[in-house]
Amino acid sequence: KAGVTQTPRYLIKTRGQQVTLSCSPISGHRSVSWYQQTPGQGLQFLFEYFSETQRNKGNFPGRFSGRQFSNSRSEMNVSTLELGDSALYLCASSFVGPGGNEAFFGQGTRLTVV
Amino acid sequence: AQTVTQSQPEMSVQEAETVTLSCTYDTSESDYYLFWYKQPPSRQMILVIRQEAYKQQNATENRFSVNFQKAAKSFSLKISDSQLGDAAMYFCAYRSAVGIQGAQKLVFGQGTRLTINP
């Protein structure tokens, strides 16, 4: 079974631009969560999607948004980029059901805002 | 809100020795899951071990075991016979088991960087 795939792996953007990151979960996993990892703030939860619906959201400004498609693939978008958005963005997928629930992570997208 | 604290930013151990990483958490919930994740330089988070709060027995996975003290809200990870490949950042994480069924939000500690000395 293929693991969680995040694209692109690296991204450099300019302040004020917007960016879209993609996450393909493990086949059969319907939950996709996103996290931001920075040296200062550590790992922080952004949001979780399940069956195309956002069912949990972290404490991030509205510039951060996401969506999930019918095939469970998810995208997150950051608009009007700020220098502080530079981070590693991690996606995790989970099979929600009996016996499951571990989160499997992708390798992340390293976003640099200049 | 739940919080997770890892008080050891860095730890080092000699190869083949045993090391214990500390984690404490704060919650008012009685039902939850606790995890230890490993993040090597490749950046991919790998699940090391999980513990359900309702289980009194400490989880073990080969050389990895936990000491789960629910009343003290403590969840330490013991690595026996340390190997060079164990070098990584280790994160303790909490997930609620109440509220939205199957909700996957993880609350992470700040991490402990583990170095293995040959």
Boltz contact constraints between the chains, C-beta under 6 A:
constraints:
  - contact:
      token1: [A, 31]
      token2: [B, 104]
      max_distance: 6.0
  - contact:
      token1: [A, 33]
      token2: [B, 104]
      max_distance: 6.0
  - contact:
      token1: [A, 42]
      token2: [B, 110]
      max_distance: 6.0
  - contact:
      token1: [A, 43]
      token2: [B, 108]
      max_distance: 6.0
  - contact:
      token1: [A, 45]
      token2: [B, 105]
      max_distance: 6.0
  - contact:
      token1: [A, 48]
      token2: [B, 104]
      max_distance: 6.0
  - contact:
      token1: [A, 48]
      token2: [B, 105]
      max_distance: 6.0
  - contact:
      token1: [A, 55]
      token2: [B, 100]
      max_distance: 6.0
  - contact:
      token1: [A, 56]
      token2: [B, 103]
      max_distance: 6.0
  - contact:
      token1: [A, 56]
      token2: [B, 105]
      max_distance: 6.0
  - contact:
      token1: [A, 94]
      token2: [B, 104]
      max_distance: 6.0
  - contact:
      token1: [A, 96]
      token2: [B, 102]
      max_distance: 6.0
  - contact:
      token1: [A, 102]
      token2: [B, 47]
      max_distance: 6.0
  - contact:
      token1: [A, 103]
      token2: [B, 104]
      max_distance: 6.0
  - contact:
      token1: [A, 105]
      token2: [B, 44]
      max_distance: 6.0
  - contact:
      token1: [A, 105]
      token2: [B, 45]
      max_distance: 6.0
  - contact:
      token1: [A, 107]
      token2: [B, 43]
      max_distance: 6.0
  - contact:
      token1: [A, 107]
      token2: [B, 44]
      max_distance: 6.0
  - contact:
      token1: [A, 108]
      token2: [B, 43]
      max_distance: 6.0
